[in-house]
């Protein structure tokens, strides 16, 4: 199904405005903090912790995974979630501070 031109324009504006970068950094920091606390987090939990919508969370998590900054720790049913399908619990990949700065910017 082709994407409407207005959707493409809105996406490009979102990228060019820096909003996507700020969201990605926000999501990364929460995942990183949870990882440091020894508590991997799933996407629904990220929504609650950041106040961002699930579609935003999924997009930013996918970007972070493509950048090798975040990975799946394990899959399990979310006891607070609506279904019985296992969800991914995420953690940050151990790398240096400089590498993170270079990848996020």
MDAnalysis code that builds the backbone (N, CA, C; Angstrom):
import MDAnalysis as mda
import numpy as np

u = mda.Universe.empty(315, n_residues=105, atom_resindex=np.repeat(np.arange(105), 3), trajectory=True)
u.add_TopologyAttr("name", ["N", "CA", "C"] * 105)
u.add_TopologyAttr("resid", np.arange(1, 106))
u.add_TopologyAttr("resname", ["UNK", "UNK", "UNK", "UNK", "UNK", "UNK", "UNK", "UNK", "UNK", "UNK", "UNK", "UNK", "UNK", "UNK", "UNK", "UNK", "UNK", "UNK", "UNK", "UNK", "UNK", "UNK", "UNK", "UNK", "UNK", "UNK", "UNK", "UNK", "UNK", "UNK", "UNK", "UNK", "UNK", "UNK", "UNK", "UNK", "UNK", "UNK", "UNK", "UNK", "UNK", "UNK", "UNK", "UNK", "UNK", "UNK", "UNK", "UNK", "UNK", "UNK", "UNK", "UNK", "UNK", "UNK", "UNK", "UNK", "UNK", "UNK", "UNK", "UNK", "UNK", "UNK", "UNK", "UNK", "UNK", "UNK", "UNK", "UNK", "UNK", "UNK", "UNK", "UNK", "UNK", "UNK", "UNK", "UNK", "UNK", "UNK", "UNK", "UNK", "UNK", "UNK", "UNK", "UNK", "UNK", "UNK", "UNK", "UNK", "UNK", "UNK", "UNK", "UNK", "UNK", "UNK", "UNK", "UNK", "UNK", "UNK", "UNK", "UNK", "UNK", "UNK", "UNK", "UNK", "UNK"])
u.atoms.positions = np.array([
    [0.842, -1.164, 0.000],
    [0.000, 0.000, 0.000],
    [0.897, 1.241, 0.000],
    [0.685, 2.145, -0.957],
    [1.530, 3.341, -1.016],
    [1.245, 4.295, 0.142],
    [2.291, 4.950, 0.599],
    [2.175, 5.934, 1.667],
    [1.778, 7.257, 1.043],
    [0.810, 7.909, 1.654],
    [0.359, 9.192, 1.125],
    [1.470, 10.229, 1.226],
    [1.470, 11.132, 0.287],
    [2.505, 12.167, 0.249],
    [2.519, 13.003, 1.523],
    [1.338, 13.270, 2.089],
    [1.294, 14.057, 3.329],
    [1.948, 13.297, 4.479],
    [1.825, 11.966, 4.501],
    [2.467, 11.170, 5.548],
    [3.982, 11.249, 5.430],
    [4.470, 11.185, 4.220],
    [5.916, 11.279, 3.983],
    [6.411, 12.653, 4.404],
    [5.670, 13.691, 4.043],
    [6.062, 15.051, 4.410],
    [6.070, 15.224, 5.931],
    [5.063, 14.684, 6.602],
    [4.995, 14.787, 8.061],
    [6.155, 14.044, 8.708],
    [6.490, 12.876, 8.174],
    [7.611, 12.097, 8.701],
    [8.918, 12.865, 8.541],
    [9.145, 13.417, 7.368],
    [10.376, 14.172, 7.122],
    [10.466, 15.400, 8.024],
    [9.346, 16.068, 8.256],
    [9.332, 17.222, 9.153],
    [9.656, 16.784, 10.578],
    [9.139, 15.642, 10.979],
    [9.409, 15.091, 12.315],
    [10.906, 14.836, 12.479],
    [11.528, 14.289, 11.462],
    [12.968, 14.019, 11.487],
    [13.749, 15.335, 11.477],
    [13.409, 16.212, 10.553],
    [14.152, 17.459, 10.380],
    [14.013, 18.407, 11.578],
    [12.906, 18.331, 12.287],
    [12.699, 19.220, 13.437],
    [13.528, 18.799, 14.654],
    [14.036, 17.568, 14.633],
    [14.803, 17.060, 15.768],
    [13.948, 16.333, 16.785],
    [12.628, 16.280, 16.569],
    [11.730, 15.620, 17.520],
    [12.048, 14.134, 17.645],
    [12.324, 13.478, 16.535],
    [12.621, 12.041, 16.571],
    [13.895, 11.778, 17.370],
    [14.888, 12.633, 17.223],
    [16.140, 12.486, 17.973],
    [15.893, 12.636, 19.470],
    [15.130, 13.643, 19.849],
    [14.831, 13.858, 21.269],
    [14.052, 12.667, 21.844],
    [13.114, 12.146, 21.074],
    [12.352, 10.977, 21.527],
    [13.259, 9.763, 21.661],
    [14.140, 9.563, 20.684],
    [15.057, 8.418, 20.718],
    [15.964, 8.504, 21.945],
    [16.483, 9.686, 22.234],
    [17.333, 9.871, 23.410],
    [16.553, 9.593, 24.693],
    [15.326, 10.071, 24.748],
    [14.481, 9.871, 25.931],
    [14.224, 8.383, 26.173],
    [13.881, 7.657, 25.114],
    [13.624, 6.227, 25.221],
    [14.901, 5.494, 25.618],
    [16.024, 5.868, 25.014],
    [17.296, 5.229, 25.348],
    [17.638, 5.412, 26.817],
    [17.486, 6.613, 27.331],
    [17.823, 6.900, 28.734],
    [16.978, 6.039, 29.674],
    [15.692, 5.899, 29.384],
    [14.835, 5.078, 30.250],
    [15.267, 3.616, 30.192],
    [15.520, 3.094, 28.988],
    [15.969, 1.700, 28.872],
    [17.303, 1.521, 29.595],
    [18.207, 2.475, 29.432],
    [19.520, 2.419, 30.081],
    [19.376, 2.423, 31.601],
    [18.540, 3.319, 32.128],
    [18.333, 3.391, 33.578],
    [17.739, 2.089, 34.107],
    [16.783, 1.536, 33.389],
    [16.163, 0.273, 33.801],
    [17.189, -0.859, 33.754],
    [18.044, -0.867, 32.724],
    [19.089, -1.879, 32.606],
    [20.051, -1.779, 33.781],
    [20.451, -0.557, 34.139],
    [21.358, -0.359, 35.277],
    [20.728, -0.819, 36.587],
    [19.405, -0.737, 36.667],
    [18.694, -1.197, 37.860],
    [18.433, -2.700, 37.816],
    [18.843, -3.352, 36.723],
    [18.648, -4.790, 36.584],
    [17.225, -5.185, 36.240],
    [16.483, -4.242, 35.639],
    [15.074, -4.486, 35.326],
    [14.819, -4.169, 33.850],
    [14.942, -5.165, 32.952],
    [14.599, -4.903, 31.559],
    [13.152, -4.408, 31.451],
    [12.875, -3.661, 30.416],
    [11.579, -2.999, 30.270],
    [10.970, -3.356, 28.915],
    [9.645, -3.456, 28.855],
    [8.996, -3.716, 27.568],
    [8.410, -2.424, 27.000],
    [7.908, -2.498, 25.789],
    [7.417, -1.293, 25.116],
    [6.234, -0.655, 25.843],
    [5.312, -1.459, 26.364],
    [4.178, -0.896, 27.105],
    [4.651, -0.172, 28.355],
    [5.634, -0.720, 29.017],
    [6.190, -0.053, 30.195],
    [6.883, 1.251, 29.796],
    [7.542, 1.235, 28.647],
    [8.176, 2.462, 28.155],
    [7.147, 3.560, 27.927],
    [5.969, 3.191, 27.431],
    [4.900, 4.182, 27.262],
    [4.574, 4.844, 28.594],
    [4.410, 4.028, 29.627],
    [4.066, 4.555, 30.945],
    [5.195, 5.405, 31.528],
    [6.433, 4.986, 31.312],
    [7.575, 5.686, 31.890],
    [7.931, 6.982, 31.161],
    [7.620, 7.050, 29.864],
    [7.989, 8.238, 29.083],
    [6.815, 9.147, 28.754],
    [5.605, 8.594, 28.783],
    [4.440, 9.380, 28.370],
    [4.263, 9.429, 26.867],
    [5.087, 8.674, 26.134],
    [4.988, 8.638, 24.673],
    [4.017, 7.544, 24.239],
    [3.387, 7.737, 23.082],
    [2.453, 6.746, 22.542],
    [3.207, 5.521, 22.040],
    [2.514, 4.393, 21.959],
    [3.131, 3.127, 21.571],
    [3.746, 3.188, 20.176],
    [3.108, 3.895, 19.232],
    [3.686, 3.974, 17.891],
    [5.010, 4.726, 17.900],
    [5.138, 5.706, 18.766],
    [6.395, 6.454, 18.902],
    [7.448, 5.550, 19.545],
    [7.056, 4.862, 20.613],
    [7.977, 3.952, 21.304],
    [8.504, 2.899, 20.333],
    [7.614, 2.268, 19.587],
    [8.033, 1.202, 18.658],
    [9.014, 1.730, 17.619],
    [8.744, 2.903, 17.086],
    [9.650, 3.490, 16.096],
    [11.019, 3.785, 16.662],
    [11.053, 4.381, 17.847],
    [12.345, 4.716, 18.449],
    [13.092, 3.461, 18.903],
    [12.391, 2.469, 19.434],
    [13.056, 1.221, 19.832],
    [13.643, 0.532, 18.604],
    [12.895, 0.496, 17.515],
    [13.420, -0.111, 16.283],
    [14.687, 0.598, 15.826],
    [14.698, 1.925, 15.895],
    [15.903, 2.676, 15.524],
    [17.072, 2.310, 16.438],
    [16.815, 2.264, 17.736],
    [17.879, 1.931, 18.695],
    [18.398, 0.515, 18.484],
    [17.513, -0.402, 18.117],
    [17.947, -1.776, 17.847],
    [18.791, -1.827, 16.569],
    [18.390, -1.082, 15.548],
    [19.169, -1.032, 14.303],
    [20.547, -0.420, 14.541],
    [20.644, 0.468, 15.530],
    [21.911, 1.117, 15.865],
    [22.748, 0.262, 16.822],
    [22.232, -0.914, 17.183],
    [22.904, -1.818, 18.124],
    [23.143, -1.180, 19.494],
    [22.190, -0.347, 19.921],
    [22.263, 0.256, 21.248],
    [21.338, -0.453, 22.237],
    [20.322, -1.148, 21.702],
    [19.331, -1.837, 22.522],
    [19.126, -3.230, 21.949],
    [18.884, -4.199, 22.839],
    [18.614, -5.565, 22.386],
    [17.548, -6.195, 23.277],
    [17.005, -7.309, 22.801],
    [16.029, -8.056, 23.584],
    [16.757, -8.887, 24.622],
    [16.368, -8.747, 25.872],
    [16.936, -9.550, 26.959],
    [16.210, -10.888, 27.030],
    [14.877, -10.848, 26.999],
    [14.068, -12.063, 27.013],
    [12.654, -11.716, 26.568],
    [11.838, -12.734, 26.310],
    [10.427, -12.556, 25.989],
    [9.595, -13.245, 27.057],
    [8.519, -12.574, 27.463],
    [7.612, -13.136, 28.463],
    [6.274, -12.420, 28.367],
    [5.240, -13.049, 28.884],
    [3.928, -12.411, 28.939],
    [3.998, -11.272, 29.947],
    [3.498, -10.122, 29.556],
    [3.453, -8.957, 30.438],
    [2.265, -9.121, 31.381],
    [2.502, -9.271, 32.675],
    [1.385, -9.474, 33.601],
    [0.421, -8.287, 33.641],
    [0.889, -7.117, 33.252],
    [0.035, -5.926, 33.234],
    [-0.522, -5.640, 31.846],
    [-0.115, -6.438, 30.855],
    [-0.540, -6.221, 29.482],
    [-1.900, -6.817, 29.190],
    [-2.452, -6.453, 28.034],
    [-3.800, -6.893, 27.686],
    [-3.885, -8.333, 27.177],
    [-2.790, -8.899, 26.720],
    [-2.869, -10.211, 26.088],
    [-1.981, -11.243, 26.738],
    [-1.964, -12.390, 26.100],
    [-1.155, -13.513, 26.592],
    [0.044, -13.777, 25.682],
    [0.244, -12.928, 24.698],
    [1.366, -13.075, 23.789],
    [2.634, -12.550, 24.457],
    [3.727, -13.303, 24.399],
    [4.980, -12.811, 24.987],
    [5.448, -11.513, 24.320],
    [5.973, -10.633, 25.117],
    [6.525, -9.370, 24.626],
    [8.013, -9.346, 24.905],
    [8.729, -8.482, 24.187],
    [10.172, -8.368, 24.366],
    [10.489, -7.437, 25.532],
    [11.372, -7.897, 26.393],
    [11.915, -7.052, 27.448],
    [13.294, -6.597, 26.993],
    [13.506, -5.288, 27.006],
    [14.668, -4.673, 26.382],
    [15.712, -4.245, 27.387],
    [16.953, -4.214, 26.924],
    [18.059, -3.692, 27.711],
    [19.043, -3.022, 26.769],
    [19.878, -2.170, 27.329],
    [20.904, -1.539, 26.514],
    [22.070, -2.497, 26.327],
    [22.768, -2.316, 25.226],
    [23.957, -3.107, 24.920],
    [25.135, -2.428, 25.602],
    [25.991, -3.195, 26.302],
    [27.135, -2.571, 26.970],
    [28.133, -1.999, 25.956],
    [28.227, -0.683, 25.916],
    [29.199, 0.007, 25.059],
    [29.687, 1.256, 25.789],
    [30.680, 1.910, 25.224],
    [31.248, 3.095, 25.869],
    [30.342, 4.310, 25.707],
    [30.496, 5.272, 26.598],
    [29.740, 6.519, 26.553],
    [29.965, 7.248, 25.221],
    [31.199, 7.261, 24.757],
    [31.526, 7.948, 23.502],
    [30.802, 7.303, 22.323],
    [30.705, 5.986, 22.327],
    [30.024, 5.292, 21.239],
    [28.536, 5.642, 21.242],
    [27.943, 5.741, 22.413],
    [26.528, 6.104, 22.496],
    [26.317, 7.510, 21.962],
    [27.152, 8.437, 22.396],
    [27.025, 9.823, 21.932],
    [27.142, 9.896, 20.415],
    [28.080, 9.176, 19.861],
    [28.263, 9.181, 18.413],
    [27.098, 8.598, 17.658],
    [26.428, 7.598, 18.221],
    [25.317, 6.967, 17.545],
    [24.014, 7.731, 17.720],
    [23.800, 8.354, 18.878],
    [22.548, 9.053, 19.111],
    [22.495, 10.390, 18.373],
    [23.626, 11.026, 18.198],
    [23.640, 12.350, 17.563],
    [23.620, 12.296, 16.068],
])
